[in-house]
């Protein structure tokens, strides 16, 4: 019996973790799932303890994304192979495909999973160390995701894919949200302000009131007297009403 491929699954959804473990063990005798983690912090601790060969990593998780885990791993001698398991949109997937070892789309196709594992086995046979490859790929991955990443908002008749840098601010409208763009165009998405806040949580956005989220890249002024903050992108200037408490947080950050 050959060496086991030691894996860790990182996903905030329990059903996704269980399903992936089932698929891994059902058709692969050389796979061992040594831990399953629900967030970046527990995953980082588990990786340091177990030093797995492969991490199956979700991208969007509360409290920190898969990108954050890659950042943390780059600061250590750890060099696992990362395979992304994601429902992420096509634009981020192009970046992942360019430099990460592989990605799997949810719901996972067993043939795609086994193909990724076969490619990993081939890589192990062809090289004795993947450290340099992991680091260079991780760096490329972060650079490309940073430049290509788009986020998805649900709309009444479909989905809207958006470059976060194009958003100046977001405004609550009942159970919907109005996205204000720097080109003076607005889009109404079928997502609540709370959900928008979660979608933007790992990006440079800040909720200034119950009804507004601003892009911190374009924050130019905090006006406590009038309880507003001013965001500006090119010739688009917006005065956004803000709560006194949030304005204090902005000034102290």
C-alpha positions, -999 to +999 in steps of 0.1 A: +000+000+000+015+034-010+016+066+009-017+083+017-025+117+003-034+137+035-061+163+029-079+191+048-113+204+038-120+241+045-156+252+040-181+270+062-210+248+051-213+215+070-231+198+042-204+208+017-177+194+040-194+161+044-202+157+007-167+164-004-153+140+022-177+113+009-167+119-027-130+118-018-132+085+001-157+068-021-134+064-051-099+069-038-081+044-017-051+066-012-069+097+002-071+105+039-092+134+053-073+144+084-094+174+093-125+195+083-125+232+091-152+258+090-131+290+089-097+304+081-084+305+117-092+269+125-079+259+091-046+277+096-041+259+130-050+225+115-026+230+086+002+239+110-005+209+131-011+183+104+009+196+074-014+182+048-006+175+012-037+191-002-062+217+010-097+218-005-105+254+001-137+274-002-134+311-012-162+329+005-165+322+042-176+344+072-147+359+091-121+355+063-119+343+027-098+316+011-076+345-001-068+354+035-057+318+042-033+319+013-019+352+026-013+336+060+003+305+044+027+326+024+042+339+057+051+303+068+073+274+056+041+255+049+036+245+012+004+225+007-013+222-027-045+243-028-075+231-048-104+256-047-139+243-042-162+272-050-195+285-065-175+316-075-182+335-107-165+331-140-142+360-137-125+348-105-124+313-118-103+326-148-078+340-123-078+307-103-073+286-134-044+308-144-023+301-114-038+279-087-033+241-089-070+235-097-106+245-089-138+226-086-172+241-091-201+234-067-219+211-070-188+190-073-186+166-103-169+134-093-150+132-126-136+167-121-126+158-086-108+126-097-091+144-125-077+170-101-064+142-079-048+124-108-030+156-118-018+160-083-004+124-083+013+131-115+028+163-101+041+145-071+058+119-093+075+146-114+088+167-086+101+162-051+093+197-038+062+219-046+073+247-023+086+271-049+057+263-072+031+269-045+046+303-035+048+316-071+014+303-079-001+318-048+014+352-056+001+350-092-033+340-079-036+369-056-024+394-082-049+381-108-078+379-084-070+414-073-073+427-108-100+404-122-123+396-093-159+403-097-188+399-072-223+386-079-255+402-069-289+386-075-314+406-096-351+401-103-344+386-137-309+372-133-275+382-118-253+413-119-215+408-120-196+438-107-160+450-103-160+462-067-139+492-077-167+505-098-190+508-068-190+542-051-217+534-025-248+513-017-282+525-006-309+505+011-343+505-005-367+483+015-356+447+010-336+457-021-303+477-025-294+504-050-258+501-062-244+535-072-215+533-097-188+558-106-202+561-142-234+576-126-253+545-134-275+528-107-286+492-104-313+478-081-304+443-068-326+418-051-304+417-020-309+433+014-284+457+029-273+431+054-266+406+027-247+433+007-226+440+037-217+403+040-208+401+003-185+431+006-171+422+040-136+412+028-133+443+006-127+480+013-163+489+022-177+503+054-213+506+066-218+542+077-255+538+087-284+513+085-291+524+050-257+531+034-223+514+027-195+533+011-164+523-008-135+535+015-113+540-016-133+570-025-139+585+009-127+621+009-143+638+039-161+632+071-185+659+082-196+653+118-217+685+120-239+676+091-236+638+098-224+630+063-194+615+046-184+625+011-172+599-014-158+610-047-148+590-078-137+612-107-165+637-113-190+617-092-194+633-057-219+618-032-229+631+002-240+601+022-259+604+055-241+586+083-246+578+119-224+597+145-211+565+159-199+552+125-184+586+117-163+583+148-152+548+138-142+561+104-121+589+119-104+566+144-096+539+119 
